Amino acid sequence: MRIYLDGIVAVLFGDRADDVIFLSRTLYVDISAILRAALLYAALGASAGAAGLPMSQTKAQFNAATAGLTTVVEDFESYPNGTEFVSPFVIANGAFTSGTPRVQGSVALCGDADQCLFDSPSAEGLRIFEAFPLGTQFWGADLYLVDATDTLKLTVTGGSGILALEVSGVNFVGFADPFGLTSVEFENLGTDSGGGNVGFGNYSFDNVTTAPSPTVVSEPGTVALLGFALAGAWAMTRRRATPVQRRRLS
């Protein structure tokens, strides 16, 4: 790893590569950790796609990406069964806006005996999750459609941009944005049964999960962090170095 990272330093810093490597070892600065962090965020940004949008994830991808992170899960089991709330309804990891938020345990509405969140009584209208904990990079939820043929339009807003997509017949939705997520919006487009007739079935959410990254920074911020760290370390080395070392650094 050290040899590989020394090669990266050589590409990035050219003639000054030896000084930068010498600097990191003299001050016991783990420059490999700094570069790994920068490369991580570059990779996350690249995987968001050429358009730089939030990423849609399967449940397996979401669980793998959030493994080891501090997740916050709202399972709605702490609320009285059948309770309706004023919108926006504040939950453990954000807020839910709809006509009339309702928490209830119902196999017909939740798909199992656990309590879930839905809008009562309308199957139409916008449902929005927002006001996530600071630094939220991942958002996911179990999803149950009473009518599996209904199509949901989703709009996901994050630091990378706005992702719009349509889903049908799924039981989980998950998203990631290396520069932070702001909101996830749902709209039921229903099922076109022909002749201009569109039917709408209700749908519900459970196990709403959010997770941060170790640090959420902007793309310019990533470069700035690396630059400031190296500049600060350089200054400290010149202050502490012997005359021979100063000649090597200058």
DASUL-V255334 format. One record per helix or strand of 3 or more residues. SS is the DSSP state (h for helix, s for strand). FROM is the first residue (numbers start at 1). LEN is the number of residues. If there is no record, write none. Layout:
BEGIN
SS,FROM,LEN + SS,FROM,LEN
END
This chain:
BEGIN
h,2,25 + h,31,17 + s,55,3 + h,59,8 + s,71,4 + s,83,3 + s,89,3 + s,94,4 + s,101,5 + h,107,4 + s,115,5 + s,126,5 + s,136,10 + s,151,8 + s,161,7 + s,172,5 + s,181,14 + s,197,3 + s,203,10 + h,219,22 + h,243,7
END
